[in-house]
Amino acid sequence: MKIYNTKTLKVEEFVPINEKEVMMYVCGPTVYDDVHIGNVRPVVVFDTLRRLFEALNYKVKYVSNYTDVDDKIIKRANELGISEKELTDKMIEAYNRIRHLMNAEDLYATPRVTETMDEIIAFIADLVKNGSAYVKDGDVYFRTAAVKDYGSLSKQNIEDLQVGARIEENDAKESPLDFALWKKTETGIKWETEWCLGRPGWHTECVVMINKVLGPQIDIHGGGMDLKFPHHENERAQSIAHHGSALANYWMHSGMIDIDGVKMSKSLGNFIKAKDILTTVDPMVLRWFLLGTHYRQAVNVSDEIIENCRVELNKVLNPLKQAQLKLELAYFVNDEYNEEAYQRFIDAMSDDLNTPNAYSVIFEIVKGINQKARTKDVDCLALSRDVNALRKCLNVLGILYKDLKLSDDDRSLYQAWNEAKAAKDFEKADAYRQQLMDKGIL
């Protein structure tokens, strides 16, 4: 298994901390509004990575959080005239509906910031105590100078950052690069501490939740490319300053979303809410689309591209159904699969989640299924082995499909359809065919 590590800019062999176990954390949503399609891509990418590890017989502890403390949450709750918790509970429920529709597996843990506050306050206090953080007028800032290789994860030039940061320099900070760990607030949800009445900074929350659920060092930390700096850089810096751990051995980042060739952005107003696109696009078509481009590359969304993906996925699922129909009619049951084809798929996926190459293997399997299913005397064993290999590939990709199983009534209906066709009774044949289609058999 090989993974591209953002920290080293290299594809590296994956070596877990604990044998045959993967500890993986992916930054979850800030739950103030319905998630957009950009939030869905990491859900699909890292769920697929988890499924791949499971196919390779790893035990996966996959954790993703809910950020339920944020200025945007407070503002939105005030606009709606409800409490922050009412809003965040509602948005978490909506987000999980999307995850379920996208066939994402359940997570090992889903910590909330509000449920981790004691640990967050204690963590910040430790940083103040060891000199990695300082207090100014009740606010607490992280001292980036305390970490020698600050900027190394995101490959940022510190001097350039300092020049850029001075434009919005905060006089209270020792350095323009220092960032807030705790801030005073008079509005919204807040907690009492020795420094002030306030709430935590975003960058501290994930570090503490990782430490609490998985420990000080994990295998993989993931998220969208936009989180690489400053969020992940600042997470890593705090972890080093707190207990000398770089937090994760592998850092993975999925690419961004373009809408009709333009980078998706709320400021441009060209973002698509996930719930909106899923009213017209089948979730499995969307999943197939999101995995069709390598996860580190930007993916472009357009009606034409989505439609092409729908057609493409049908070219996979329809032959699967037709082959299963032939096997069912022949009463043929077999658990063997085409090991050589499936291994080529796994090899592609194990090369830094190379889904485009994996798709190529799938279409080769489909080609074989079509050829075997169209012969006069079907070799059911060979056909079933290809069918089972395809099913295993789709399971790793998280693509839902319905296995075809015929009842005695289904078989009778299918026979009646064939007899009506043979008798050229097209009215009856069409009626039987419609019934077969309604049952999902044709």
C-alpha positions in Angstrom: 0.0 0.0 0.0 1.5 3.3 -1.1 0.3 6.8 -0.1 1.3 10.3 -1.2 2.5 12.1 1.9 1.9 15.9 1.7 4.7 16.3 4.3 7.4 14.7 2.2 5.8 15.3 -1.3 6.5 11.7 -2.0 4.5 8.5 -2.6 5.6 6.3 0.4 5.0 2.8 1.4 2.4 2.7 4.2 3.8 1.4 7.4 1.2 1.4 10.3 2.1 2.3 13.9 0.3 -0.9 15.0 0.4 -4.0 12.7 -2.7 -4.4 10.5 -4.4 -1.4 12.1 -5.0 2.1 10.7 -5.7 5.1 12.8 -7.1 7.8 10.5 -8.6 11.2 11.3 -10.3 13.4 8.7 -11.5 17.0 9.5 -15.3 17.1 9.6 -17.7 20.0 8.8 -18.3 23.2 10.6 -22.0 22.5 11.2 -23.7 25.9 10.6 -25.4 25.2 7.2 -26.1 22.3 4.8 -22.9 20.9 3.4 -21.9 21.5 -0.2 -20.4 19.1 -2.8 -16.9 20.2 -1.8 -17.6 18.7 1.7 -18.8 15.5 0.1 -15.6 14.8 -1.8 -13.4 14.1 1.3 -16.3 11.9 2.7 -16.2 9.8 -0.5 -12.4 9.7 -0.9 -11.5 8.7 2.7 -14.4 6.3 3.0 -13.0 4.6 -0.1 -9.5 4.6 1.4 -11.0 3.0 4.6 -12.8 0.4 2.4 -9.5 -0.4 0.6 -7.7 -0.9 3.9 -10.4 -3.2 5.1 -10.2 -5.2 1.8 -6.5 -5.5 2.7 -7.4 -7.0 6.1 -6.6 -3.9 8.2 -8.7 -2.9 11.2 -9.5 0.8 10.6 -10.2 3.3 13.3 -11.6 6.2 11.2 -12.5 9.3 13.2 -14.1 12.5 11.9 -15.3 15.4 14.0 -18.1 18.0 14.1 -17.0 21.6 14.7 -20.0 22.8 16.6 -18.3 26.0 18.1 -17.7 28.8 15.6 -18.5 32.4 14.8 -20.5 31.3 11.8 -22.6 29.0 14.0 -23.4 31.8 16.4 -24.3 34.2 13.6 -26.5 31.7 11.8 -28.3 30.7 15.1 -29.0 34.3 15.9 -30.4 34.9 12.4 -32.8 31.9 12.9 -33.6 32.8 16.4 -32.6 29.4 17.8 -29.8 28.1 20.1 -26.4 27.1 18.7 -27.1 23.5 19.8 -30.5 23.4 18.0 -28.7 24.5 14.9 -25.7 22.2 15.1 -27.9 19.2 16.0 -30.0 19.9 13.0 -27.0 20.3 10.6 -25.3 17.2 12.0 -28.4 15.2 11.3 -28.6 16.7 7.7 -24.9 15.9 7.1 -25.3 12.3 8.2 -28.2 11.9 5.8 -25.8 12.9 3.0 -23.2 10.5 4.3 -25.8 7.7 4.4 -27.0 8.5 0.8 -23.4 8.4 -0.4 -23.0 5.0 1.2 -20.2 6.1 3.6 -19.6 3.5 6.3 -20.2 4.4 10.0 -17.2 6.0 11.8 -15.2 4.7 14.7 -16.0 8.0 16.6 -17.5 11.4 15.8 -16.3 13.8 18.6 -17.8 17.2 19.0 -15.9 20.2 20.1 -18.5 21.1 22.8 -18.0 17.6 24.3 -14.2 18.0 24.4 -14.0 21.4 26.1 -12.3 20.3 29.4 -9.5 18.6 27.4 -9.1 21.6 25.1 -8.7 24.0 28.1 -6.2 21.7 29.7 -4.2 21.3 26.5 -4.0 25.1 26.1 -3.0 25.5 29.7 -0.1 23.0 29.1 1.1 25.1 26.2 1.1 28.3 28.3 2.9 26.5 31.0 5.7 25.2 28.7 6.1 28.6 27.0 4.7 27.6 23.6 1.7 29.9 24.2 1.1 33.3 25.9 -1.7 35.3 27.3 -2.6 38.8 26.2 -5.6 40.6 27.7 -7.4 37.3 28.2 -6.7 35.9 24.8 -4.2 33.0 24.4 -1.9 32.8 21.4 0.3 30.1 20.1 4.0 31.1 19.7 4.9 29.7 16.3 8.6 30.5 16.9 8.4 27.6 19.5 8.4 25.1 16.5 11.6 25.2 14.5 10.1 23.7 11.3 6.9 25.6 11.3 5.6 25.8 7.7 7.3 22.5 6.7 4.0 20.6 6.2 2.5 23.1 3.8 5.9 24.1 2.4 5.3 27.8 3.3 8.1 30.4 3.2 8.0 31.9 6.7 9.4 35.2 5.6 6.8 35.5 2.9 4.1 34.6 5.4 5.3 37.2 7.8 5.2 39.9 5.2 1.6 38.9 4.1 0.4 38.6 7.7 1.6 42.1 8.6 -1.1 43.6 6.5 -3.7 42.4 9.1 -1.2 42.4 12.0 -2.7 42.2 15.5 -0.7 44.3 17.9 -1.4 41.9 20.7 0.6 39.1 19.1 4.3 38.7 19.4 4.5 37.6 15.7 2.0 38.1 12.9 2.1 34.3 12.4 1.0 33.5 15.9 -2.6 32.3 16.1 -5.4 32.2 18.7 -5.9 29.2 20.9 -8.5 30.9 23.1 -10.4 34.1 22.6 -12.5 36.3 24.7 -16.1 36.7 23.6 -19.3 38.4 24.8 -21.6 36.7 22.4 -22.7 33.1 21.8 -21.6 30.0 23.7 -18.6 30.5 26.0 -16.7 28.8 28.8 -15.0 30.1 32.0 -11.2 29.7 32.2 -8.4 31.3 34.1 -7.7 33.6 31.2 -11.2 34.8 30.3 -14.8 33.9 29.4 -14.5 32.7 25.9 -14.2 29.8 23.4 -11.3 28.0 21.6 -9.6 28.7 18.4 -10.4 26.3 15.5 -6.8 25.0 15.1 -6.7 23.6 18.6 -9.9 21.6 18.6 -8.9 18.8 16.1 -5.5 18.2 17.8 -7.2 17.6 21.2 -10.0 15.4 19.7 -7.4 13.2 18.0 -5.4 12.9 21.2 -8.5 12.0 23.2 -9.9 9.4 20.8 -6.8 7.9 19.1 -3.8 9.1 21.0 -0.8 11.5 20.4 0.3 10.0 17.1 -1.9 8.6 14.3 -1.2 7.0 11.0 -3.1 9.3 8.6 -4.5 12.8 8.9 -6.7 13.8 6.0 -8.9 16.6 4.7 -9.4 18.9 1.8 -6.4 20.7 0.1 -7.7 24.0 1.6 -7.0 22.7 5.1 -3.3 22.1 4.5 -2.5 25.7 5.6 -3.1 27.1 8.1 -5.3 24.5 9.8 -3.2 21.3 9.5 0.1 23.2 9.8 -1.1 24.7 13.0 -2.4 21.4 14.3 1.0 19.8 13.7 2.8 22.7 15.4 0.7 22.5 18.6 1.2 18.7 18.8 5.0 19.1 18.5 5.0 21.9 21.1 2.7 20.0 23.5 4.3 16.5 23.6 6.9 16.3 20.8 4.6 14.3 18.4 4.2 15.4 14.8 0.5 14.2 15.1 0.4 12.0 12.0 2.9 9.9 9.9 1.0 10.6 6.7 -0.9 13.7 5.6 -3.4 13.3 2.8 -5.3 16.0 1.0 -8.1 15.7 -1.6 -8.3 18.2 -4.4 -10.9 21.0 -4.7 -14.1 21.3 -6.7 -14.5 23.4 -9.9 -18.0 24.4 -11.2 -18.0 24.6 -15.0 -14.3 25.2 -14.9 -14.3 27.9 -12.1 -13.1 27.1 -8.6 -16.1 26.7 -6.3 -16.4 29.4 -3.7 -19.2 30.8 -1.5 -17.9 34.3 -2.2 -18.5 33.7 -5.9 -21.9 32.2 -5.2 -21.1 29.2 -7.4 -21.3 26.5 -4.8 -23.7 23.5 -5.0 -25.3 22.2 -1.8 -25.1 18.4 -1.6 -28.8 18.0 -0.9 -29.7 20.0 -4.0 -27.6 18.0 -6.4 -28.8 14.8 -4.9 -32.4 15.7 -5.8 -31.6 15.1 -9.5 -28.4 13.0 -9.4 -28.3 9.4 -8.1 -25.9 9.3 -5.1 -24.0 6.4 -6.7 -23.5 8.4 -9.9 -22.2 11.3 -7.8 -19.9 8.9 -6.0 -18.7 7.3 -9.3 -18.1 10.9 -10.6 -16.1 12.0 -7.5 -13.9 8.9 -7.6 -13.3 9.1 -11.4 -10.6 11.7 -11.0 -7.5 11.0 -8.9 -8.2 12.3 -5.4 -5.3 14.8 -5.4 -6.5 16.6 -8.5 -9.2 19.2 -8.9 -12.5 17.8 -10.2 -14.8 19.8 -12.5 -18.6 19.6 -12.1 -20.9 20.2 -15.0 -24.2 18.8 -16.2 -22.5 17.2 -19.2 -19.8 15.5 -17.0 -22.4 14.2 -14.5 -24.5 12.8 -17.4 -21.4 11.1 -18.9 -20.8 9.5 -15.5 -24.4 8.2 -15.3 -24.0 6.6 -18.7 -20.6 5.2 -17.7 -21.9 3.7 -14.5 -24.8 2.1 -16.3 -22.3 0.4 -18.6 -21.0 -1.3 -15.5 -24.2 -2.1 -13.6 -26.4 -3.2 -16.5 -24.0 -6.0 -17.7 -23.7 -7.0 -14.0 -27.5 -7.4 -13.7 -27.8 -9.2 -17.1 -25.0 -11.6 -16.1 -26.7 -12.3 -12.8 -30.0 -12.9 -14.6 -28.4 -15.6 -16.7 -26.8 -17.2 -13.7 -30.0 -17.1 -11.8 -32.0 -18.7 -14.7 -29.4 -21.4 -14.8 -29.6 -21.9 -11.0 -25.9 -21.5 -10.9 -24.3 -20.5 -7.6 -20.6 -19.9 -7.1 -18.4 -18.0 -4.6 -15.2 -18.1 -6.6 -13.9 -14.9 -8.3 -11.4 -13.9 -10.9 -8.5 -13.4 -8.6 -6.1 -12.1 -11.3 -8.5 -9.3 -12.3 -9.4 -8.4 -8.8 -5.7 -8.2 -7.8 -5.0 -5.8 -10.7 -7.8 -3.6 -9.3 -6.4 -3.8 -5.8 -2.9 -3.0 -7.1 -4.2 0.1 -8.8 -6.1 1.2 -5.7 -3.0 0.5 -3.5 -1.0 2.9 -5.6 -2.1 6.0 -3.8 -5.7 5.3 -4.5 -5.3 5.4 -8.3 -9.0 5.2 -9.1 -8.7 6.1 -12.8 -6.5 3.0 -13.3 -8.8 1.0 -11.1 -11.8 2.0 -13.4 -9.8 0.7 -16.4 -9.6 -2.7 -14.7 -13.3 -2.6 -14.0 -14.1 -2.0 -17.7 -11.9 -4.9 -18.7 -13.9 -7.1 -16.3 -17.1 -5.8 -17.8 -15.8 -6.5 -21.3 -15.2 -10.1 -20.3 -18.7 -10.4 -18.7 -20.3 -9.1 -21.9 -18.4 -11.5 -24.1 -19.1 -14.5 -21.8 -22.8 -13.6 -21.4 -23.4 -13.4 -25.1 -22.2 -16.8 -26.1 -24.7 -19.5 -27.1 -23.6 -21.9 -24.4 -22.7 -19.8 -21.4 -19.8 -20.9 -19.3 -21.5 -20.2 -16.0 -18.4 -20.8 -13.9 -16.2 -18.3 -15.9 -19.1 -15.8 -16.0 -19.7 -16.0 -12.3 -16.0 -15.6 -11.5 -16.0 -12.3 -13.4 -19.3 -11.2 -11.8 -17.9 -11.9 -8.4 -14.7 -10.0 -9.1 -16.7 -7.0 -10.3 -18.9 -7.1 -7.2 -15.8 -7.1 -5.0 -14.4 -4.1 -6.9 -17.6 -2.1 -6.6 -17.7 -2.9 -2.8 -14.2 -1.3 -2.4 -15.4 1.7 -4.3 -18.5 1.9 -2.2 -20.8 1.7 -5.2 -24.2 0.3 -4.2 -25.8 -2.2 -6.5 -28.7 -4.6 -6.1 -27.8 -8.3 -6.4 -30.4 -10.0 -8.6 -32.3 -12.9 -7.0 -35.2 -14.6 -8.8 -38.2 -16.0 -7.0 -40.3 -18.8 -8.5 -42.9 -16.2 -9.6 -40.1 -14.2 -11.3 -39.0 -17.2 -13.2 -42.5 -17.9 -14.3 -43.0 -14.3 -15.5 -39.7 -14.4 -17.4 -40.7 -17.7 -19.1 -44.1 -16.2 -20.0 -42.3 -13.2 -21.5 -40.1 -15.5 -23.7 -43.1 -17.6 -24.7 -45.1 -14.5 -25.7 -42.2 -13.2 -27.8 -41.8 -16.6 -29.5 -45.6 -16.6 -30.3 -45.2 -13.0 -31.6 -47.9 -11.9 -29.1 -46.3 -8.5 -28.7 -49.0 -7.0 -26.6 -48.5 -9.7 -24.0 -44.8 -9.6 -24.4 -44.7 -5.8 -23.7 -46.9 -6.3 -20.6 -44.7 -9.0 -19.2 -41.6 -7.0 -20.0 -43.0 -4.0 -18.2 -43.6 -6.2 -15.1 -40.1 -7.5 -15.3 -38.7 -3.9 -15.5 -40.9 -2.9 -12.6 -39.3 -5.7 -10.5 -35.8 -4.5 -11.5 -35.1 -7.8 -13.4 -34.7 -6.1 -16.8 
